[in-house]
Amino acid sequence: MKYFDGTNRSNEHRSIMSTRGIEFLQKWVEDNVPPYSKSDPTLAAKLAEQVTADAIKAGIRPEEISEEVGSMLTTMLEVLDQRDTQ
């Protein structure tokens, strides 16, 4: 929906919401994924479940994160893979 000032509020709102989701995810990873983690699909699935549950508890819809990163499981696999190679 366009407003009189020419902005598209729904896109602005979506951008703010997804930024909030990404900031939550980044902080969550720092706080919850040990730096020595190995790339493990079972661990990635548990982390994906936990970050989703924690996001909901924090009042963040999982879609706010997935709009930017896609699948939470894939994201956790990538995080673990990056930590495994560091």
N, CA and C of each residue as an Amber inpcrd file, in Angstrom:
protein
   258
   0.8470000  -1.1720000   0.0000000   0.0000000   0.0000000   0.0000000
   0.8960000   1.2410000   0.0000000   0.6520000   2.1360000  -0.9370000
   1.4180000   3.3870000  -1.0090000   0.7450000   4.4270000  -0.1300000
   1.5570000   5.2130000   0.5510000   1.0600000   6.2980000   1.3680000
   1.3220000   7.6130000   0.6530000   0.8050000   8.6910000   1.1910000
   0.8800000   9.9840000   0.5220000   2.3130000  10.4660000   0.3010000
   3.2270000  10.0510000   1.1460000   4.6050000  10.5010000   0.9620000
   5.3500000   9.6760000  -0.0820000   4.6500000   8.7310000  -0.7270000
   5.2520000   7.9420000  -1.7870000   5.9670000   6.6970000  -1.3020000
   5.9900000   6.4970000   0.0120000   6.6680000   5.3040000   0.5300000
   5.7350000   4.1180000   0.4980000   6.3250000   2.9840000   0.5030000
   5.5650000   1.7520000   0.5700000   5.7450000   1.2100000   1.9780000
   4.7810000   1.4770000   2.8400000   4.9160000   1.1300000   4.2510000
   5.0940000  -0.3620000   4.4600000   4.4280000  -1.1870000   3.6700000
   4.5600000  -2.6130000   3.9040000   6.0020000  -3.0630000   3.6460000
   6.6640000  -2.5160000   2.6400000   8.0620000  -2.8680000   2.3880000
   8.9730000  -2.3240000   3.4820000   8.7180000  -1.1070000   3.9440000
   9.5140000  -0.5510000   5.0380000   9.3610000  -1.4040000   6.2840000
   8.1340000  -1.7610000   6.6020000   7.8550000  -2.5650000   7.7820000
   8.5420000  -3.9240000   7.6530000   8.4620000  -4.5440000   6.4800000
   9.0880000  -5.8400000   6.2400000  10.5960000  -5.7350000   6.4160000
  11.1950000  -4.6440000   5.9320000  12.6350000  -4.4700000   6.0440000
  13.0490000  -4.3380000   7.5040000  12.3050000  -3.5740000   8.2730000
  12.5980000  -3.4090000   9.6980000  12.4470000  -4.7440000  10.4060000
  11.3960000  -5.4810000  10.0760000  11.1440000  -6.7560000  10.7160000
  12.2350000  -7.7600000  10.3730000  12.6500000  -7.8310000   9.1110000
  13.6790000  -8.8020000   8.7530000  15.0280000  -8.4080000   9.3440000
  15.2980000  -7.1090000   9.4640000  16.5260000  -6.6600000  10.1170000
  16.5280000  -7.1060000  11.5690000  15.4070000  -6.9710000  12.2260000
  15.2750000  -7.4110000  13.6080000  15.5120000  -8.9180000  13.7080000
  14.9860000  -9.6700000  12.7620000  15.1730000 -11.1190000  12.7470000
  16.6260000 -11.5100000  12.5410000  17.3060000 -10.8350000  11.6260000
  18.7100000 -11.1290000  11.3550000  19.5750000 -10.7800000  12.5600000
  19.3010000  -9.6460000  13.1870000  20.0620000  -9.2670000  14.3840000
  19.8680000 -10.2970000  15.4920000  18.6350000 -10.7810000  15.6400000
  18.3650000 -11.8190000  16.6330000  19.1670000 -13.0720000  16.3000000
  19.1570000 -13.4960000  15.0380000  19.8650000 -14.7080000  14.6260000
  21.3660000 -14.5790000  14.8680000  21.9430000 -13.4530000  14.5000000
  23.3780000 -13.2590000  14.7000000  23.7490000 -13.3500000  16.1730000
  22.9980000 -12.6810000  17.0200000  23.2580000 -12.7190000  18.4590000
  23.0510000 -14.1230000  19.0020000  22.0010000 -14.7920000  18.5440000
  21.7050000 -16.1350000  19.0120000  22.8540000 -17.0830000  18.6630000
  23.3670000 -17.0000000  17.4560000  24.4700000 -17.8620000  17.0400000
  25.6950000 -17.5910000  17.9160000  26.0120000 -16.3250000  18.1360000
  27.1550000 -15.9800000  18.9920000  27.0080000 -16.5700000  20.3960000
  25.7920000 -16.5220000  20.9210000  25.5400000 -16.9590000  22.2880000
  25.3370000 -18.4670000  22.4390000  24.9540000 -19.1590000  21.3620000
  24.5040000 -20.5380000  21.5030000  25.2600000 -21.5820000  20.6960000
  26.0600000 -21.1720000  19.7360000  26.7980000 -22.1460000  18.9250000
  28.2740000 -22.0350000  19.2970000  28.7970000 -23.0690000  19.9340000
  30.2040000 -23.0150000  20.3420000  31.1260000 -22.8470000  19.1300000
  32.2130000 -22.1170000  19.2940000  33.1150000 -21.8580000  18.1700000
  33.8110000 -23.1190000  17.6620000  33.8030000 -24.1760000  18.4310000
  34.4760000 -25.4080000  18.0380000  33.5120000 -26.4530000  17.4810000
  32.2830000 -26.0590000  17.1630000  31.2770000 -26.9960000  16.6660000
  31.7230000 -27.6530000  15.3680000  31.3400000 -28.8960000  15.2180000
  31.5850000 -29.6440000  13.9840000  30.3160000 -29.6140000  13.1320000
  30.4960000 -29.7070000  11.8400000  29.3610000 -29.7800000  10.9320000
  28.6630000 -31.1210000  11.1480000  27.4540000 -31.0670000  11.6990000
  26.7090000 -32.2660000  12.0660000  25.2270000 -32.0190000  11.8030000
  24.6080000 -32.7790000  10.8900000  23.2000000 -32.5610000  10.5630000
  22.2610000 -32.6940000  11.7580000  22.5590000 -33.6030000  12.6720000
  21.7000000 -33.7750000  13.8490000  21.7790000 -32.5470000  14.7510000
  22.9870000 -32.0640000  14.9810000  23.1650000 -30.8440000  15.7770000
  22.5160000 -29.6560000  15.0760000  22.6840000 -29.5580000  13.7760000
  22.0800000 -28.4500000  13.0200000  20.5680000 -28.4540000  13.1640000
  19.9500000 -29.6260000  13.1230000  18.4910000 -29.7230000  13.2770000
  18.0650000 -29.2730000  14.6670000  18.8210000 -29.6750000  15.6880000
  18.5050000 -29.2560000  17.0660000  18.6580000 -27.7460000  17.2210000
  19.7330000 -27.2020000  16.6490000  19.9450000 -25.7550000  16.7230000
  18.8410000 -25.0060000  15.9780000  18.4300000 -25.5130000  14.8240000
  17.3550000 -24.8690000  14.0500000  16.0560000 -24.8480000  14.8430000
  15.7550000 -25.9620000  15.5000000  14.5540000 -26.0190000  16.3490000
  14.6590000 -25.0260000  17.4970000  15.8240000 -24.9830000  18.1300000
  16.0070000 -24.1250000  19.3040000  15.9650000 -22.6440000  18.9440000
  16.6340000 -22.2620000  17.8570000  16.6150000 -20.8490000  17.4770000
  15.1970000 -20.4230000  17.0900000  14.4560000 -21.3150000  16.4620000
  13.0730000 -20.9990000  16.1070000  12.2300000 -20.8060000  17.3540000
  12.3680000 -21.7160000  18.3180000  11.6160000 -21.6010000  19.5740000
  12.0040000 -20.3350000  20.3300000  13.2950000 -20.0390000  20.3780000
  13.7600000 -18.8450000  21.0870000  13.2970000 -17.5650000  20.3990000
  13.2630000 -17.5820000  19.0810000  12.7690000 -16.4170000  18.3370000
  11.2990000 -16.1590000  18.6870000  10.5160000 -17.2210000  18.6940000
   9.0890000 -17.0790000  19.0240000   8.9320000 -16.5300000  20.4400000
   9.7110000 -17.0590000  21.3850000   9.6580000 -16.5620000  22.7760000
  10.0190000 -15.0830000  22.8460000  10.9110000 -14.6400000  21.9620000
  11.3390000 -13.2390000  21.9390000  10.3810000 -12.3540000  21.1510000
   9.2930000 -12.9510000  20.6380000   8.3130000 -12.1750000  19.8890000
   8.6860000 -11.9560000  18.4320000   9.5770000 -12.7800000  17.9210000
  10.0110000 -12.6690000  16.5260000   9.4550000 -13.8540000  15.7550000
   8.7120000 -13.5570000  14.7150000   8.1800000 -14.6200000  13.8730000
   9.3290000 -15.2730000  13.1060000   9.3540000 -16.5850000  13.0010000
  10.4130000 -17.2580000  12.2500000  10.5460000 -16.7330000  10.8190000
   9.4460000 -16.2720000  10.2460000   9.4730000 -15.7360000   8.8870000
  10.3450000 -14.4860000   8.7780000  10.4710000 -13.7420000   9.8900000
  11.3120000 -12.5490000   9.8820000  12.7650000 -12.9170000   9.6370000
  13.1390000 -14.1130000  10.0410000  14.5020000 -14.5830000   9.8200000
  14.5950000 -15.2810000   8.4710000  13.6490000 -16.1690000   8.1980000
  13.7290000 -16.9720000   6.9740000  13.5580000 -16.1440000   5.7060000
  12.9130000 -14.9790000   5.8090000  12.8130000 -14.0980000   4.6410000
  14.1910000 -13.7070000   4.1330000  15.1510000 -13.6420000   5.0430000
  16.5070000 -13.2200000   4.6930000  17.4560000 -14.3890000   4.4560000
  17.3140000 -15.4620000   5.2350000  18.3030000 -16.5440000   5.1640000
  17.7690000 -17.8340000   4.5620000  16.4770000 -17.9280000   4.3590000
  15.9100000 -19.1720000   3.8340000  15.6940000 -20.1730000   4.9530000
  15.9550000 -21.4220000   4.6610000  15.7460000 -22.5130000   5.6150000
  16.6290000 -22.3540000   6.8460000  16.0160000 -22.4800000   8.0090000
  16.7830000 -22.3890000   9.2470000  17.7390000 -23.5670000   9.3640000
  17.3110000 -24.7450000   8.9250000  18.1830000 -25.9150000   8.9690000
  19.4120000 -25.7000000   8.0920000  19.2160000 -25.2260000   6.8870000
  20.3380000 -24.9500000   5.9890000  21.2620000 -23.9000000   6.5860000
  20.6830000 -22.8860000   7.1980000  21.4770000 -21.8340000   7.8320000
  22.3410000 -22.4040000   8.9500000  21.7600000 -23.2670000   9.7880000
  22.5300000 -23.8580000  10.8830000  23.6260000 -24.7840000  10.3470000
  23.3390000 -25.5170000   9.2730000  24.3710000 -26.3510000   8.6480000
  25.5330000 -25.4840000   8.1580000  25.2140000 -24.3430000   7.5560000
  26.2540000 -23.4310000   7.0700000  27.0540000 -22.8390000   8.2220000
  26.3650000 -22.4810000   9.3020000  27.0660000 -21.9330000  10.4760000
  28.0290000 -22.9730000  11.0300000  27.5690000 -24.1960000  11.1700000
  28.4320000 -25.2570000  11.6950000  29.5820000 -25.5410000  10.7470000
  29.3140000 -25.5190000   9.4700000  30.3670000 -25.7590000   8.4820000
  31.4420000 -24.6800000   8.5620000  31.0210000 -23.4260000   8.7140000
  31.9740000 -22.3090000   8.8310000  32.7950000 -22.4600000  10.1070000
  32.1610000 -22.8440000  11.1830000  32.8690000 -22.9910000  12.4650000
  33.8300000 -24.1720000  12.4120000  33.4600000 -25.2070000  11.6460000
  34.2880000 -26.4000000  11.5200000  35.5830000 -26.1070000  10.7610000
  35.5430000 -25.1370000   9.8520000  36.7230000 -24.8390000   9.0330000
  37.5890000 -23.7400000   9.6230000  37.1430000 -23.1070000  10.6890000
  37.9140000 -22.0110000  11.2820000  38.9960000 -22.5060000  12.1980000
